[in-house]
Amino acid sequence: MVNLTQICCKYMPFYYRKPENRSVFFRRQAIFRLTGSYYGRTRNIWRIAVNRWVKKMVYLQEFRRRRNTHMTDLYKQRLLAAVEEHDFKAEYFFSTLNKCDVELDTEVLSLLATYEPRSFKSLVDLTKTVFHEYGNTEVSCHSKPCDAVITRGMLKEDI
């Protein structure tokens, strides 16, 4: 009986592959090098070392999958807090940014809110002014349009 998976598959892990010219000693030493930072028997007993190393790789893969969702949640939280700090609602902020054709994603906006608060405040002032310019004053919004922002709708002549 021939085990074709181990022969044909080049993606088999190296600790399962049968080496043509390497002895078992060097294959085991490679695993022991990878588990050298572990404590106790997990670093120098073959079966336990392989199991712990495989489990570590599973945890790393799960972390890589979840990292993007964690980061997007963090960006959204920071952005919502920054918009509410300027007395504006987040849903109005995002919809007005889309109307203004400002194409910044949540990551860039949250980084602006964190590291460039004045630039972010000017973005919020722009969205407040455009929001009130479109006639949305009946919505219960405590903010007033900013006097320092001039939009195309405020100008009498076309540019």
VMD Tcl script that draws the C-alpha trace (Angstrom):
set ca {
  {0.00 0.00 0.00}
  {1.36 3.40 -1.02}
  {0.49 6.58 0.84}
  {0.19 9.00 -2.10}
  {-0.59 12.05 0.02}
  {2.81 12.09 1.65}
  {4.60 11.36 -1.60}
  {2.81 13.76 -3.98}
  {1.83 16.67 -1.77}
  {4.54 19.29 -1.53}
  {2.55 21.17 1.11}
  {2.85 18.47 3.74}
  {4.43 19.84 6.91}
  {8.11 19.10 7.10}
  {7.78 17.09 10.30}
  {5.46 14.60 8.51}
  {7.38 14.43 5.24}
  {9.73 11.54 4.78}
  {13.12 13.00 4.00}
  {15.10 11.38 1.23}
  {18.51 12.39 2.45}
  {17.92 13.72 5.97}
  {17.79 11.48 8.95}
  {15.09 11.63 11.61}
  {17.52 13.32 13.97}
  {17.71 16.52 11.90}
  {13.96 16.62 11.38}
  {13.45 16.39 15.13}
  {16.10 19.00 15.79}
  {14.22 21.43 13.55}
  {11.11 21.02 15.72}
  {13.12 21.27 18.92}
  {14.60 24.54 17.66}
  {11.07 25.88 17.08}
  {9.90 24.81 20.54}
  {13.07 25.82 22.36}
  {11.38 28.66 24.21}
  {8.78 26.41 25.82}
  {8.99 25.26 29.43}
  {9.57 21.74 30.69}
  {8.92 18.62 28.68}
  {7.28 20.50 25.83}
  {10.67 21.60 24.57}
  {12.53 18.28 24.46}
  {10.00 15.41 24.18}
  {9.19 14.76 20.53}
  {5.47 14.02 20.72}
  {4.66 16.84 23.13}
  {6.84 19.32 21.23}
  {5.15 18.55 17.90}
  {1.67 18.84 19.43}
  {2.46 22.15 21.11}
  {4.02 23.58 17.94}
  {1.01 22.59 15.83}
  {-1.33 24.16 18.41}
  {0.75 27.34 18.32}
  {0.40 27.52 14.54}
  {-3.39 27.08 14.85}
  {-3.57 29.95 17.33}
  {-1.47 32.17 15.06}
  {-3.74 31.45 12.10}
  {-6.85 32.29 14.12}
  {-5.22 35.51 15.32}
  {-4.40 36.54 11.75}
  {-8.02 35.97 10.75}
  {-9.44 37.96 13.65}
  {-6.96 40.82 13.54}
  {-8.76 42.66 10.72}
  {-12.13 42.55 12.49}
  {-10.56 43.74 15.74}
  {-8.85 46.63 14.00}
  {-11.99 47.72 12.13}
  {-13.94 47.66 15.39}
  {-11.26 49.78 17.02}
  {-11.30 52.28 14.14}
  {-15.09 52.56 14.28}
  {-15.06 53.11 18.04}
  {-12.45 55.85 17.79}
  {-14.29 57.51 14.94}
  {-17.67 57.48 16.69}
  {-16.12 58.96 19.83}
  {-14.35 61.68 17.85}
  {-17.48 62.67 15.92}
  {-19.60 62.78 19.08}
  {-16.92 64.89 20.73}
  {-17.66 67.58 18.13}
  {-21.45 67.43 18.81}
  {-22.44 65.72 15.60}
  {-24.09 62.39 14.94}
  {-22.08 59.70 13.23}
  {-24.71 58.67 10.68}
  {-25.09 62.29 9.52}
  {-21.31 62.62 9.39}
  {-20.85 59.59 7.13}
  {-23.78 60.41 4.84}
  {-22.64 64.01 4.42}
  {-19.06 62.91 3.72}
  {-20.41 60.73 0.92}
  {-22.36 63.69 -0.49}
  {-19.20 65.83 -0.41}
  {-17.28 63.15 -2.34}
  {-14.72 62.79 0.43}
  {-13.53 59.24 -0.05}
  {-11.70 58.45 3.17}
  {-12.20 55.08 4.82}
  {-12.71 54.50 8.53}
  {-9.05 53.71 9.12}
  {-7.81 57.01 7.71}
  {-10.56 58.98 9.42}
  {-9.80 57.42 12.81}
  {-6.09 58.08 12.37}
  {-6.93 61.69 11.50}
  {-9.11 61.95 14.59}
  {-6.36 60.52 16.77}
  {-3.22 62.19 15.45}
  {-4.53 65.26 13.59}
  {-7.45 66.61 15.67}
  {-7.50 70.02 13.97}
  {-7.76 68.49 10.51}
  {-10.51 66.21 11.74}
  {-12.32 69.17 13.29}
  {-12.22 70.95 9.93}
  {-13.74 67.85 8.30}
  {-16.51 67.81 10.90}
  {-17.11 71.54 10.37}
  {-17.36 70.95 6.62}
  {-19.89 68.17 7.10}
  {-21.91 70.29 9.53}
  {-22.07 73.16 7.04}
  {-23.00 70.94 4.11}
  {-25.53 69.11 6.28}
  {-27.32 72.37 7.12}
  {-26.93 73.62 3.55}
  {-28.99 70.68 2.27}
  {-31.84 71.81 4.51}
  {-31.58 69.27 7.27}
  {-32.14 71.77 10.06}
  {-35.37 70.12 11.19}
  {-33.40 67.10 12.34}
  {-32.69 67.29 16.03}
  {-29.04 68.22 15.81}
  {-27.55 70.48 18.44}
  {-24.86 71.76 16.13}
  {-24.92 74.92 14.09}
  {-23.17 75.39 10.76}
  {-19.63 76.64 11.09}
  {-19.01 80.22 10.00}
  {-15.43 79.55 8.92}
  {-16.42 77.11 6.17}
  {-17.55 78.39 2.77}
  {-19.05 75.93 0.33}
  {-20.04 76.28 -3.33}
  {-23.72 76.49 -2.37}
  {-23.06 79.65 -0.35}
  {-21.54 81.50 -3.29}
  {-23.85 83.57 -5.47}
  {-21.86 83.18 -8.69}
  {-20.58 80.04 -10.30}
  {-16.85 79.59 -10.26}
}
mol new
graphics top color blue
foreach p $ca { graphics top sphere $p radius 0.5 }
foreach p [lrange $ca 0 end-1] q [lrange $ca 1 end] { graphics top cylinder $p $q radius 0.2 }
display resetview
